[in-house]
Amino acid sequence: MPMDISMFRYVESIPEDNINLASSAMKGMNPEGVGGVEIEEQIAKLYSVDKDQVIVTPSNTFGSFFTLHYLRKKISSMVTITPEYPAYHYQAREIGINTSMDNRISTEGVDLSPWDVDERTAYFISNPNNPTGLTWSDESLKSIARETEGNESYLVIDDTFSFFNGTFPKKLETGNSIILGSVSKFFGESGIKMGWIVAGRQIIEEMKERIGLMVPVISTSVKRRGNYLLSNIGVYKDYNKKKLDENSKILFESLDEYILGYRGSIINVISLGGDSTKFAFSLMADGVSTVPGYYFGSDSLLRIGIGTEDAERTDKGVKLIAKRLSNWKR
């Protein structure tokens, strides 16, 4: 994973009146409201598991870090794909886990077929994939999950984007599967910092023995806000779909030939052929922020998020991207 170009330097270049096509979250619907405090029961119901198979965490980022910390003495290595959300790779490396990245991108797209599962290995994925928005098939996930238990391996799925694709809730599969989730993307509520871990009873029991040493207490106000959000999935789904359908139409009308992804996804990538950071900086000069695929391990891609801006600003930003692409050598 390349590290020689600072993400901080990139972020500091964002103009004041930026057209935000970099975010992977929704924005525009945050009605006030709180619910009950029994958030574990609510999450358990979503995943068709029991309450004692759920841990609430301060955020999804913390959830992935704690999961890796829990696994560090149980596994010999961690595998993820390219392109993929880079936090897993960085977190694993920082706590001394050997990591490798399986290149799944080609000129035809991203291959999300199952792995041949090695012993004592953790397989980390986001589903749908971040940055492409593409979904792993149920057959792939079941194939990996079935193999993990027999050879002391683990499948860890960041399920945060699944709210968007109509396949949520997901029943927990067999094997050593661990699911991470969050309210940050679908509900646009990164501010309350609430995520969760869902797994088999033995895994959760072992996690609970250690988590008190690392995790601050989740406040009642956060739990009640999270309860309200999860109680209103249908309302958010209707709002989000309308906004995403409108913005996705704009995106595909101008950039269809470049896109690796599907219509209606909150995130897509466009294929550049290389130099994604250089291209992203050139867009920044036009007042449009995106995310270079460089940071996801694939410098040939550029991630575009369509959940933040309204249609008028999205249209302006997409047209500026199309203009830059017309002169770009792929």
C-alpha angles and dihedrals in degrees: 000000000000118000106170096099113065118231086207092059089049094050092047088059094063109119122235096246092042122168098226111222090142100077121097093199136082122252134187106057118074108137116181116255145126134201137186128313098241094099096146091061091049094051091045090054092051091055097038093240135115125271092251089064093065134082121183114218135193090248142342091256089057090045092058092045093050091047091054090046089052092049098042095098095036097057137049097206147003126226130196134161136252118270100036142131102284100216093086092055094047094045093049092048092049092057094046103261116145109241137196134179123219108213106228100165126101138155087276096055137265122328111220098177120137126275128238095247117233124206120273093005130133118216112204121194140158115226114230089030119252117242101020102042089226118143127231110233120248088239092057094049094046091048092053094042094052091056099046100074096052095054101034094254131133139221113209116191124191097211098181096114095045091090087072101052103057096245096100130142099052121197111228111257127224125271129041095327122157121188124201123196143171145185092226103095111031094038096034089230107131088139096074092054102215128150137149146217121219121188145130118306097255093052093047093046091053091046092051090056089062106028096079089067093056112025124075116225112275106237123239091240091056092048092049092049090048090050090053093050095048090047090058102047091128094054092050092044092057093047094045094047093053093050095043094047090054095046093041091055089055092047097050095042090061104028108025095124092056101043127108102192142051137280117272096025116135089225132036134166129223122212114241102166093234147328094067093165093052090050092047091051090051089053090049088061087058091051098257123121122203132155120257115232085226088086091053093052096261115094091185093071139073121200119221123191121199104183101088111051128061119246097267095055092040089054091050092049095046092050090053089052091049090050092052091046092054088066097036121107108225 
